[in-house]
Amino acid sequence: MAENQRELAWNLFSELRKEVVESQRIRTQIIGFKITFVSAAVGVITTNLGKVPTILLAVPAIAATFFDFLIYGYAFSIKRIGYYCRRHLEPILRKEFELPEDFLLWEEFLVVEPKIRQAFTFSGNLGFTVLTCAAGSFGAVNNFQTTTSLPVLLILGILLALDVRAYRRSRRFRWEGASRK
């Protein structure tokens, strides 16, 4: 039975690691596409300000928040897998492979060694969205029209609040349990 548990734990760990790597790759592509799309959209709109209404600056801002929801979804999935590995698979691997207590498995290492944590990546992503929403708000306030500007400002405010909430929630499994198990 122990051999089956050992093999199953290792296979699950290996497959979940592949899923993490793929999710990280996709998340990175989404971030790159977000920056490219939003920057290009703002650039096209601002170079044509005499021809298009400034309220169109809200479009890249809205898009940026939706990109963030995708990015946070992948981040949460990655953290959820890490949490599962740390809580359920690593203890089995430690026991079955008879690893010494001072040998840190990967997810344990991430919890125990705070100096290796990335702190600013998602803050930078959210900051980019906040700046884009500021430009969108400027576009809505410039040449203010109650029928269009107020709904756009309301939508931007709601989406930005949801974005900040999603940012905070994506950290749910973040480094909890700084001790072993």
The 8 nearest C-alpha neighbors of each residue, nearest first, counted from 0:
[[1, 3, 2, 4, 5, 6, 7, 95],
 [2, 0, 4, 3, 5, 95, 6, 91],
 [1, 3, 5, 0, 4, 6, 95, 7],
 [4, 2, 6, 0, 1, 5, 7, 8],
 [5, 3, 1, 7, 2, 6, 8, 0],
 [4, 6, 2, 8, 3, 7, 95, 1],
 [7, 5, 3, 9, 4, 8, 10, 2],
 [6, 8, 4, 10, 9, 5, 3, 11],
 [9, 7, 11, 5, 6, 10, 88, 4],
 [8, 10, 12, 6, 7, 11, 13, 5],
 [11, 9, 13, 7, 12, 8, 6, 14],
 [12, 10, 8, 14, 13, 9, 15, 7],
 [11, 13, 9, 15, 10, 14, 8, 16],
 [14, 12, 10, 16, 11, 15, 9, 17],
 [13, 15, 17, 11, 16, 12, 10, 18],
 [14, 16, 18, 12, 17, 13, 11, 19],
 [15, 17, 19, 13, 18, 14, 12, 20],
 [18, 16, 14, 20, 15, 19, 21, 13],
 [17, 19, 15, 21, 16, 20, 22, 14],
 [20, 18, 16, 22, 17, 21, 77, 23],
 [19, 21, 23, 17, 18, 22, 24, 16],
 [22, 20, 24, 18, 23, 19, 17, 25],
 [23, 21, 19, 25, 24, 20, 26, 18],
 [24, 22, 26, 20, 21, 25, 19, 27],
 [25, 23, 21, 27, 22, 26, 20, 28],
 [24, 26, 28, 22, 27, 23, 29, 21],
 [27, 25, 23, 29, 28, 24, 70, 22],
 [28, 26, 30, 24, 25, 29, 23, 31],
 [27, 29, 25, 31, 26, 30, 32, 24],
 [30, 28, 32, 26, 31, 27, 33, 25],
 [31, 29, 33, 27, 28, 32, 34, 26],
 [32, 30, 28, 34, 29, 33, 35, 27],
 [31, 33, 29, 35, 30, 34, 36, 28],
 [34, 32, 30, 36, 31, 35, 37, 29],
 [33, 35, 31, 37, 32, 36, 38, 30],
 [36, 34, 32, 38, 33, 37, 39, 31],
 [37, 35, 39, 33, 38, 34, 32, 40],
 [36, 38, 40, 59, 34, 39, 35, 33],
 [39, 37, 41, 35, 40, 36, 34, 42],
 [38, 40, 42, 36, 37, 41, 35, 43],
 [39, 41, 37, 43, 42, 38, 36, 59],
 [42, 40, 44, 38, 39, 43, 45, 37],
 [43, 41, 39, 45, 40, 44, 38, 46],
 [44, 42, 40, 46, 41, 45, 39, 47],
 [43, 45, 41, 47, 42, 46, 48, 40],
 [46, 44, 48, 42, 47, 43, 41, 53],
 [47, 45, 43, 44, 48, 42, 49, 41],
 [46, 48, 44, 50, 45, 49, 51, 43],
 [49, 47, 45, 51, 50, 46, 44, 53],
 [48, 50, 47, 51, 52, 46, 45, 53],
 [49, 51, 47, 48, 52, 44, 46, 53],
 [52, 50, 48, 49, 47, 53, 44, 55],
 [53, 51, 54, 55, 48, 50, 49, 138],
 [54, 52, 138, 55, 56, 48, 51, 139],
 [53, 55, 138, 139, 56, 52, 57, 135],
 [56, 54, 57, 53, 58, 52, 138, 44],
 [57, 55, 135, 54, 58, 138, 53, 59],
 [56, 58, 135, 60, 55, 59, 54, 61],
 [57, 59, 61, 60, 56, 55, 62, 135],
 [60, 58, 62, 37, 61, 57, 63, 56],
 [61, 59, 132, 131, 57, 63, 58, 62],
 [60, 62, 58, 64, 63, 59, 57, 65],
 [61, 63, 59, 65, 60, 64, 66, 58],
 [64, 62, 60, 66, 61, 65, 128, 59],
 [65, 63, 67, 61, 66, 62, 162, 68],
 [64, 66, 68, 62, 67, 63, 61, 69],
 [67, 65, 63, 69, 64, 68, 62, 33],
 [68, 66, 70, 64, 65, 69, 71, 63],
 [67, 69, 65, 71, 66, 70, 72, 64],
 [68, 70, 72, 66, 67, 71, 73, 65],
 [69, 71, 67, 73, 72, 68, 26, 66],
 [72, 70, 74, 68, 73, 69, 169, 75],
 [71, 73, 69, 75, 70, 74, 68, 76],
 [72, 74, 76, 70, 71, 75, 26, 22],
 [75, 73, 71, 77, 76, 72, 78, 70],
 [74, 76, 169, 78, 72, 77, 73, 71],
 [77, 75, 79, 73, 74, 78, 72, 80],
 [78, 76, 74, 80, 75, 79, 19, 73],
 [79, 77, 81, 75, 80, 76, 172, 82],
 [78, 80, 76, 82, 81, 77, 75, 83],
 [81, 79, 83, 77, 78, 82, 84, 76],
 [82, 80, 78, 84, 79, 83, 85, 106],
 [81, 83, 79, 85, 80, 84, 86, 78],
 [82, 84, 80, 86, 81, 85, 87, 79],
 [83, 85, 88, 81, 82, 87, 86, 89],
 [86, 84, 82, 89, 106, 83, 87, 81],
 [87, 85, 83, 84, 82, 180, 88, 89],
 [86, 88, 84, 83, 85, 89, 90, 91],
 [89, 87, 84, 91, 90, 8, 92, 85],
 [88, 90, 92, 85, 91, 84, 93, 87],
 [91, 89, 93, 92, 88, 87, 94, 86],
 [92, 90, 94, 88, 89, 93, 95, 8],
 [91, 93, 89, 95, 94, 90, 96, 88],
 [94, 92, 98, 90, 91, 96, 97, 95],
 [93, 95, 97, 91, 92, 96, 90, 98],
 [94, 96, 92, 97, 93, 5, 91, 1],
 [95, 97, 98, 93, 94, 92, 5, 91],
 [98, 96, 94, 95, 93, 99, 92, 100],
 [97, 99, 93, 96, 100, 94, 102, 95],
 [100, 98, 102, 101, 97, 93, 103, 94],
 [99, 101, 102, 98, 103, 93, 97, 94],
 [100, 102, 99, 103, 98, 104, 108, 93],
 [103, 101, 100, 99, 104, 98, 93, 108],
 [104, 102, 108, 107, 101, 105, 100, 106],
 [103, 105, 107, 106, 108, 102, 89, 93],
 [106, 104, 108, 107, 103, 109, 85, 89],
 [105, 107, 109, 85, 108, 104, 81, 110],
 [108, 106, 110, 104, 109, 105, 103, 111],
 [107, 109, 105, 111, 106, 110, 103, 112],
 [108, 110, 106, 107, 112, 111, 105, 113],
 [111, 109, 107, 177, 174, 108, 112, 106],
 [110, 112, 108, 177, 109, 107, 113, 178],
 [113, 111, 114, 109, 108, 110, 115, 116],
 [114, 112, 115, 116, 111, 110, 109, 174],
 [113, 115, 112, 116, 117, 111, 109, 118],
 [116, 114, 113, 112, 117, 109, 108, 118],
 [117, 115, 114, 113, 118, 109, 112, 110],
 [118, 116, 119, 115, 120, 114, 121, 113],
 [117, 119, 120, 116, 121, 122, 115, 123],
 [118, 120, 122, 121, 123, 117, 124, 116],
 [121, 119, 123, 122, 118, 124, 117, 125],
 [120, 122, 124, 123, 119, 125, 118, 166],
 [121, 123, 119, 125, 124, 120, 126, 118],
 [124, 122, 126, 121, 120, 125, 119, 127],
 [123, 125, 121, 127, 122, 126, 120, 128],
 [124, 126, 128, 122, 127, 123, 121, 129],
 [127, 125, 123, 129, 128, 124, 122, 130],
 [126, 128, 124, 130, 125, 129, 123, 131],
 [127, 129, 131, 125, 126, 130, 63, 132],
 [130, 128, 126, 132, 131, 127, 133, 125],
 [131, 129, 133, 127, 132, 128, 126, 134],
 [130, 132, 60, 128, 134, 133, 129, 135],
 [133, 131, 60, 135, 129, 134, 130, 136],
 [134, 132, 130, 136, 131, 135, 137, 129],
 [135, 133, 137, 131, 132, 136, 138, 56],
 [136, 134, 57, 56, 132, 138, 133, 137],
 [137, 135, 139, 133, 138, 134, 132, 152],
 [136, 138, 134, 140, 135, 139, 141, 133],
 [137, 139, 54, 53, 135, 141, 136, 56],
 [138, 140, 54, 148, 136, 137, 141, 143],
 [141, 139, 143, 137, 138, 136, 142, 148],
 [140, 142, 138, 143, 139, 137, 53, 54],
 [143, 141, 140, 144, 139, 53, 138, 54],
 [144, 142, 140, 141, 148, 139, 145, 147],
 [145, 143, 148, 146, 147, 142, 149, 140],
 [144, 146, 148, 149, 147, 143, 150, 140],
 [147, 145, 144, 148, 149, 150, 143, 151],
 [148, 146, 145, 144, 150, 149, 151, 139],
 [147, 149, 139, 151, 144, 145, 150, 143],
 [148, 150, 152, 151, 145, 147, 153, 146],
 [151, 149, 153, 152, 148, 147, 154, 146],
 [150, 152, 154, 148, 153, 149, 155, 147],
 [153, 151, 155, 149, 150, 154, 148, 156],
 [152, 154, 150, 156, 151, 155, 149, 157],
 [155, 153, 151, 157, 156, 152, 158, 150],
 [154, 156, 152, 158, 153, 157, 159, 151],
 [157, 155, 153, 159, 154, 158, 152, 160],
 [156, 158, 160, 154, 159, 155, 153, 161],
 [157, 159, 161, 155, 160, 156, 162, 154],
 [158, 160, 162, 156, 161, 157, 155, 163],
 [161, 159, 157, 163, 162, 158, 156, 164],
 [162, 160, 164, 158, 159, 163, 165, 157],
 [161, 163, 159, 165, 160, 164, 158, 166],
 [164, 162, 166, 160, 165, 161, 159, 167],
 [163, 165, 161, 167, 162, 166, 168, 160],
 [166, 164, 168, 162, 167, 163, 169, 161],
 [167, 165, 163, 169, 164, 168, 162, 71],
 [166, 168, 164, 165, 169, 170, 163, 171],
 [169, 167, 165, 170, 171, 166, 164, 75],
 [170, 168, 75, 166, 167, 171, 71, 165],
 [169, 171, 173, 168, 167, 172, 75, 166],
 [172, 170, 168, 173, 169, 167, 75, 78],
 [173, 171, 170, 78, 175, 174, 82, 79],
 [174, 172, 170, 171, 175, 78, 169, 82],
 [173, 175, 110, 172, 177, 176, 109, 170],
 [176, 174, 173, 177, 172, 110, 171, 178],
 [175, 177, 178, 174, 180, 179, 110, 111],
 [178, 176, 110, 175, 111, 174, 179, 180],
 [179, 177, 176, 180, 111, 110, 107, 175],
 [178, 180, 177, 107, 176, 111, 110, 85],
 [179, 86, 178, 176, 85, 90, 107, 177]]
